[in-house]
Amino acid sequence: MLIIGHDTKKIGDLKKELSKSFAMNDLGAAKQILGRKIIHDRKNGKLLLSQQKYIENVLEKFNMGNVKPVDTPLAHHFKLSKKQCPTSKIGKEEMKKVPYASIVGSLMYVMVCTRPDNAHAVGVVSRYLSNPGKEHWQTVKWILRYLRGTSRFCLCFSASKPVLDGYTDADMKGDVDSRKSISEYMMTFAGAAVSWQSKLQKCVALSSTKAEYIVITKAGKELLWMKIFLQELDLNQERYMVHSNSQSAIHLSKNLTFHSRSKHIQVWYHWIRDALERKQFSLEKIHTEDNGSDMMTKTLPIGKFATCRMKAGMVKYGPISS
């Protein structure tokens, strides 16, 4: 309703139908929902989703409201692993005094709602919830410092770009302990991210091609679901596209022949071949520099990270915390 509800007559008809089954009052355009502020910039044809107030409340709650900001949610010097988890009883008792799980829970809510730029960092620190160490705790505070400097960033949707696109990326052996790769996909609509995910793959990929192939399949399923949803709302587009920066994974996805180099890949990942054969959507190569999903698989330099954030439709908006 917020992003794709451009037909006011259909919205009115929907409200009438809902009022037949539910007691409801029309309070006009939504301004806030579940800690997310909704800004209607009708003059410029934009809609913005912000969690500035929620982020500031979290920072104040954990005494991080006046810390020095940093430019990225995860720095290169953080090399987290299970080896950094405390093993002694004294060490574990000491770490119980810090609100690690509570802060990570708050960070997860921010990441899920409006901050795809935090997806990789939050995914990393959430792996150690059961037994965090001092290095993990320092990383969590680093993420809070990043939010301190970027609390005014929000998702910005434009009425002039009603196009659904998908972007994928994978980091080969991204997890130090399990050697599993990190999958990431991001779906954008109307110029900003509407769906994203950054998580460890269930199996250990034997090559970067296989890691990229797996995430392409996951992204394809998500894009197809969103395509059907938009079509039910009478929003159609000529082509639906998933973008990957792995040429070899694209060739593997379009090759219907099962051969020795792909026979070890679990069967359900080959769904992508059938989907492409039926032309449900297209798969195309994108240069790494143009792939906004890159920020959700690995730590990036400041310049590259800022570019990815912009491609996700994140902009810095005025003082909207009130």
C-alpha positions in Angstrom: 0.0 0.0 0.0 2.8 2.4 0.9 5.0 1.9 -2.2 2.8 0.5 -4.9 -0.6 2.0 -3.9 -0.6 4.6 -6.7 -4.3 3.9 -7.7 -6.3 5.9 -5.2 -9.6 4.4 -6.4 -8.4 0.9 -5.9 -7.2 1.8 -2.4 -10.6 3.3 -1.6 -12.3 0.1 -2.9 -10.1 -2.0 -0.7 -10.8 0.1 2.4 -14.6 -0.4 1.7 -14.2 -4.1 1.5 -12.1 -4.3 4.6 -14.6 -2.2 6.6 -17.3 -4.8 5.9 -15.4 -7.4 7.9 -13.4 -5.2 10.4 -14.2 -2.2 12.6 -11.8 0.4 11.2 -11.3 4.2 11.0 -9.6 6.0 8.1 -6.9 8.1 9.7 -5.4 9.3 6.5 -1.9 8.6 5.2 0.2 6.5 7.5 3.0 8.5 9.3 4.5 5.8 11.5 4.4 2.0 11.9 6.3 -0.2 14.3 9.1 2.3 14.9 9.4 3.3 11.3 8.6 6.8 10.3 7.0 7.3 6.9 7.7 10.6 5.0 5.5 11.5 2.1 7.4 13.9 -0.1 4.6 14.5 -2.6 6.3 17.5 -4.2 9.2 15.4 -5.5 7.2 12.2 -5.8 9.1 10.3 -3.2 8.3 8.1 -0.1 10.9 7.6 2.6 11.2 5.1 5.4 13.3 6.0 8.4 14.2 4.5 11.8 16.1 7.5 13.0 14.2 7.9 16.2 14.4 4.2 17.0 18.1 4.1 16.4 18.7 7.2 18.6 16.7 5.5 21.4 18.8 2.4 21.1 22.0 4.4 21.3 20.8 6.3 24.4 19.6 3.0 26.0 23.1 1.5 25.8 25.0 4.7 26.5 26.3 5.1 23.0 24.6 8.3 22.1 27.8 10.4 22.2 30.4 8.1 20.7 32.6 9.0 17.8 31.0 7.8 14.5 32.7 5.6 12.0 32.1 5.3 8.2 31.5 1.6 7.8 29.5 -1.0 9.9 32.5 -3.4 9.9 36.2 -2.7 9.6 38.9 -4.9 8.0 40.7 -5.4 11.3 37.7 -7.4 12.7 38.5 -11.1 12.1 35.8 -12.9 14.2 35.8 -16.6 14.9 34.7 -19.1 17.6 38.3 -19.2 18.8 37.7 -15.8 20.4 34.8 -17.1 22.5 35.7 -17.4 26.2 36.4 -20.9 27.5 37.0 -20.3 31.2 34.2 -19.9 33.7 35.5 -16.5 34.7 35.6 -15.2 31.1 32.0 -16.4 30.5 30.7 -14.8 33.7 32.4 -11.5 32.7 30.8 -11.5 29.3 27.4 -12.1 30.8 27.6 -8.6 32.3 27.4 -7.0 28.9 24.0 -6.7 27.0 25.3 -8.5 23.9 22.1 -10.3 23.0 19.9 -7.4 23.7 21.9 -5.0 21.4 22.2 -7.6 18.6 18.4 -8.0 18.8 18.0 -4.3 18.4 20.4 -4.2 15.5 18.6 -7.0 13.8 15.3 -5.1 13.9 17.0 -2.1 12.3 18.6 -4.2 9.7 15.4 -6.1 8.8 13.3 -3.0 8.5 15.3 -0.2 6.8 19.0 -0.8 6.8 20.4 -3.4 4.3 23.8 -1.7 4.7 24.0 -3.4 8.1 23.0 -6.9 7.0 26.5 -8.3 6.7 27.8 -6.9 10.0 24.7 -7.9 12.0 24.9 -11.4 10.4 28.5 -11.8 11.6 28.0 -10.8 15.2 24.7 -12.8 15.5 26.7 -16.0 15.1 28.2 -15.7 18.6 25.0 -15.0 20.6 25.4 -18.1 22.8 29.0 -17.3 23.9 30.3 -13.9 22.8 33.9 -12.8 23.5 35.5 -9.4 24.0 36.4 -9.1 20.3 32.7 -9.8 19.4 31.6 -7.2 21.9 34.0 -4.6 20.4 32.5 -5.3 16.9 28.9 -4.8 18.2 30.0 -1.4 19.6 31.6 -0.5 16.3 28.2 -1.2 14.5 26.6 1.2 17.0 29.2 3.8 16.2 28.3 3.4 12.6 24.6 3.9 13.3 25.5 7.0 15.4 26.8 8.7 12.3 24.2 7.4 9.8 20.9 7.5 11.9 19.4 9.9 9.3 19.9 7.5 6.4 16.6 6.1 5.1 15.2 4.2 2.2 13.9 6.5 -0.6 11.4 5.3 -3.1 10.6 7.2 -6.2 7.3 7.1 -8.1 9.2 7.5 -11.4 11.0 4.1 -11.1 8.3 1.4 -10.6 10.7 -1.4 -11.7 11.6 -4.6 -9.9 15.3 -5.7 -10.1 17.4 -8.4 -8.3 21.1 -8.3 -7.4 23.2 -11.2 -6.0 26.6 -11.7 -4.6 28.5 -14.4 -2.6 31.7 -14.4 -0.6 33.5 -17.7 -1.0 34.3 -19.3 2.4 33.2 -16.2 4.1 32.9 -17.9 7.5 36.3 -18.5 9.2 35.0 -21.4 11.3 32.8 -23.5 9.0 34.3 -22.3 5.7 30.8 -21.8 4.3 30.1 -19.1 1.9 28.0 -16.0 2.5 25.0 -15.6 0.2 23.3 -12.2 -0.4 20.5 -11.0 -2.5 18.8 -7.6 -2.7 15.6 -6.8 -4.5 14.9 -3.2 -5.5 11.7 -1.6 -6.5 10.9 2.1 -7.2 14.6 2.9 -6.8 15.2 1.3 -3.3 15.6 -2.0 -1.6 12.4 -3.8 -0.6 13.8 -7.3 0.2 17.3 -8.4 1.2 19.1 -11.3 2.8 22.7 -12.0 3.9 23.3 -15.4 5.5 25.6 -18.4 5.5 24.9 -21.1 2.9 23.8 -24.5 4.2 26.5 -26.4 2.4 30.2 -25.8 1.8 30.7 -24.6 -1.8 33.7 -26.1 -3.6 34.2 -23.1 -5.8 33.2 -19.5 -6.1 31.0 -20.5 -9.1 29.0 -22.9 -7.0 28.6 -20.3 -4.3 27.3 -17.8 -6.8 25.1 -20.4 -8.4 23.4 -21.2 -5.1 22.6 -17.5 -4.3 21.3 -17.0 -7.8 18.7 -19.7 -7.2 17.6 -18.2 -3.9 17.4 -14.7 -5.5 15.4 -16.1 -8.4 12.8 -17.6 -6.1 12.4 -14.3 -4.2 12.1 -12.3 -7.5 9.5 -14.7 -8.8 7.4 -14.3 -5.6 7.6 -10.5 -5.8 6.8 -10.6 -9.5 3.5 -12.5 -8.9 2.7 -10.2 -6.0 3.1 -7.1 -8.2 1.1 -8.6 -11.0 -1.8 -9.2 -8.7 -1.7 -5.4 -8.1 -1.8 -4.8 -11.8 1.8 -3.7 -12.0 3.6 -5.4 -14.9 7.0 -4.7 -16.5 8.5 -6.0 -19.8 11.4 -7.9 -18.3 12.3 -9.1 -14.8 16.0 -9.3 -14.2 18.4 -10.9 -11.7 22.0 -9.5 -11.9 25.1 -11.4 -11.0 28.8 -10.4 -11.3 29.8 -14.1 -11.9 29.9 -14.9 -15.6 30.7 -18.6 -14.9 27.7 -19.0 -12.5 25.4 -17.4 -15.2 26.7 -19.9 -17.8 26.1 -22.8 -15.4 22.6 -21.5 -14.7 21.8 -21.4 -18.4 23.4 -24.8 -19.2 20.7 -27.5 -19.0 23.2 -30.3 -19.3 24.1 -32.1 -16.0 27.8 -32.9 -16.2 30.6 -34.0 -13.8 31.4 -30.5 -12.7 27.9 -29.8 -11.4 26.6 -33.2 -10.4 27.6 -32.7 -6.7 25.3 -29.6 -6.4 22.1 -30.6 -4.6 19.2 -31.0 -6.9 16.9 -28.2 -5.6 19.5 -25.6 -6.6 19.0 -26.5 -10.3 15.5 -25.0 -10.1 17.1 -21.9 -11.6 17.6 -23.7 -14.9 14.0 -24.5 -15.3 12.9 -21.0 -14.4 15.2 -19.5 -17.0 14.1 -22.0 -19.6 10.5 -21.0 -19.0 11.6 -17.4 -19.3 10.0 -16.4 -16.0 12.8 -13.9 -15.6 16.3 -13.2 -17.1 19.8 -13.5 -15.7 22.4 -11.0 -16.7 26.0 -10.1 -15.9 26.7 -6.9 -14.0 30.0 -5.4 -13.3 31.2 -5.7 -9.7 31.4 -1.9 -9.4 27.7 -1.6 -10.2 26.5 -4.4 -7.9 25.0 -2.7 -4.9 24.6 -6.0 -3.1 28.4 -6.3 -2.6 28.2 -4.5 0.8 26.2 -7.4 2.2 28.8 -10.2 1.8 32.1 -8.6 2.9 33.8 -5.6 4.4 34.4 -2.9 1.8 36.5 0.3 1.5 34.6 3.5 2.5 34.2 4.7 -1.1 32.9 1.4 -2.5 30.6 0.9 0.5 29.0 4.4 0.0 28.4 3.6 -3.6 26.6 0.3 -2.7 24.5 2.1 -0.1 23.4 4.6 -2.7 22.4 1.8 -5.1 20.3 0.3 -2.4 18.3 3.6 -2.4 19.6 4.9 0.9 19.7 8.7 1.3 20.4 11.1 4.1 17.3 13.0 4.9 16.7 16.1 7.1 16.0 16.1 10.9 13.1 13.7 11.0 13.6 12.1 14.4 10.6 13.8 16.1 
